[in-house]
């Protein structure tokens, strides 16, 4: 059961980290998942893992608090993969300036 808890916490960390640019709430989810992963580390007897994940939880919670206080909106992606990102022409990186369509 402890292994499933740890696997779930780390999986949630991965998902939340990949979605952080979409909404501020995902930063908070990442912080909570880091805290859960830290708890797993302590319960499993691997205290170095618990310490590192605890530090990550504090750092992520601070990032969430700062972004929430500033009212930061998600940053649009510039690689053309996001739903609201401008479409950058492939040769623009060669010229050193973005050319949008």
C-alpha positions in Angstrom: 0.0 0.0 0.0 2.9 2.4 0.8 4.4 1.7 -2.7 1.1 2.7 -4.3 0.9 5.9 -2.3 4.5 6.8 -3.4 3.9 5.9 -7.0 0.7 8.0 -7.0 2.4 11.0 -5.4 5.3 10.9 -7.9 2.9 10.5 -10.8 0.8 13.5 -9.6 4.1 15.5 -9.4 4.9 14.7 -13.0 1.4 15.6 -14.2 1.2 18.8 -12.2 4.7 19.9 -13.2 3.9 19.4 -16.9 0.7 21.5 -16.5 2.1 24.3 -14.4 2.2 26.8 -17.4 -1.6 26.4 -17.9 -2.9 27.6 -14.5 -1.6 28.8 -11.2 -3.6 26.0 -9.4 -1.3 23.4 -10.9 1.7 24.9 -9.0 -0.3 24.3 -5.8 -1.1 20.8 -6.9 2.6 20.2 -7.6 3.5 21.5 -4.1 1.0 19.2 -2.5 2.2 16.2 -4.5 5.8 17.1 -3.4 4.6 17.1 0.2 2.9 13.7 -0.3 6.1 12.4 -1.9 8.1 13.7 1.1 5.8 11.9 3.5 6.3 8.7 1.4 10.0 9.1 1.8 9.8 9.4 5.6 7.4 6.5 5.9 9.5 4.3 3.7 12.6 5.1 5.8 14.5 6.9 3.0 14.9 10.2 4.9 17.2 11.9 2.2 14.3 11.5 -0.3 11.9 12.9 2.3 14.1 15.9 3.0 14.6 16.7 -0.7 11.0 16.4 -1.5 10.1 18.5 1.5 12.3 21.2 0.2 10.7 21.0 -3.2 7.3 21.3 -1.5 8.4 24.5 0.2 9.8 26.0 -3.0 6.7 25.1 -5.0 4.4 26.5 -2.3 6.4 29.7 -2.4 6.2 29.9 -6.2 2.4 29.4 -6.0 2.0 32.1 -3.3 4.1 34.6 -5.3 2.3 33.8 -8.6 -1.1 34.0 -6.9 -0.3 37.3 -5.2 0.9 38.8 -8.5 -2.1 37.5 -10.3 0.0 35.8 -12.9 -1.8 34.3 -15.8 -0.4 31.4 -17.8 2.3 32.4 -20.2 1.4 31.5 -23.8 3.7 29.0 -25.4 5.9 30.4 -28.2 6.7 27.0 -29.7 3.4 26.9 -31.6 2.1 23.9 -29.6 -0.2 25.7 -27.3 -3.9 26.4 -28.2 -3.4 30.2 -27.9 0.2 30.5 -29.0 1.2 32.4 -32.2 2.3 30.2 -35.0 6.0 30.8 -35.5 7.4 30.1 -38.9 10.1 27.4 -38.8 12.8 29.6 -40.4 12.3 32.4 -37.9 14.9 30.9 -35.5 17.5 31.2 -38.3 16.9 34.9 -38.7 17.0 35.7 -35.1 13.6 37.3 -34.9 10.1 35.8 -34.7 8.0 35.9 -37.8 4.3 35.0 -37.1 1.8 34.0 -39.7 
